[in-house]
């Protein structure tokens, strides 16, 4: 089965239309409207992270749908001192390194050893119990002392994230909070640190990089594209060549129900997207939400317990089925179908059985309205990537739906 990419459509042997969001190519007819994402980024065809607003297409992956976030780190792309928000111990130097490029294609900063061998940014506010995430990229400089330490504090020694990174072995040792290292190859490491402050402070917080060991003067390591967000999980990179920036929330909608074959008494809709993380956003991350003319809602959402729920709801009508959670961050297919005559909702996801729910009041479901993919109306974003939407003007059989979600 084939279909044109991003903006085209094609019918397959099961009479499905498919819209694929994995390349920046807008062929008509195109019923989808993408808004928001200002100050955001995407991955381009060469693999670089570049500034972008909606539709933020990661080439080869799909369209990014995320809620609003702020990168609080200043001069995060290329850290230097003086000339920005970065401070040093007064002897250690921090200069741009044109020969060492970060994931955006911009020079990284070179932290060269001095007396204390550290740099930092300060003046941050923290709220006790509210999680934060620090994401940054680094390259090895001095192989004799390959470790670079990054710590985040709500003031003084009140660390809530601290990780030792061995840039030679590409390994980490986290002593406070949790962290992960992604080896991008070519010597480029991505480090994501997670922590929750225990104290509230108005301006005493800071984060900083320290060269571990006893490095020789002038030796050091490269780092850049620093992104410091309030939230339990890191979202896509917000590039800050200067001051802090706030990315606006993404939205992907369609109001042309005929184009999606959702204007009849039977239909099926299948979303291919990343399984949301349970802590990606408070509430119920929405893989799909269809709003009715009088409040009727069709949803596929992530429950707080991790399960995926398919639901048709409108006052007296509240029909739902739940399937087991998948692996957060991995792409998965989710399908929901409806038949007015049968009073039936059919629901499935990759790796699960097909579930049917029959209710007499489903025969009175009102006309549908706006279709939203990856979020509700301005909230409950999946903070992930939508790869494809497929629709059919009929209710797929259980066997067909199972084949679709497992293909």
Secondary structure, DSSP 8 states (H G I E B T S, - for coil): ----BSS---B-TT-EEEEE-SSS---S----EEE--TTEEEE-TTS-EEEE-SS-EETTTEEEE---EEE--TT-SS--BSSSS-EE-SSSEEEEEEEEE-TTSSEEEEEE--SS-EEEEEEEEE-TT-EEEEEEEEE---GGG-EEEEEEESSTT-EEEEEEEETTTTEEEEEESEEEEEE-STT-EEEEEEEE-SS-EEEEEEEEEEE-S---TT-EEEEEEEEEEESSS--S----SSS-EEE---EEEE--TTTTT-SSSEEEEEEEEE---TTSSSS--EEEEEEETTS-EEEEEE-TTS-EEEEEEETTEEEEEEE----TTSEEEEEEEEETTTTEEEEEETTS--EEEE-GGGGG---EEEEEESSSSSS----EEEEEEEEESS---HHHHHHHHH-
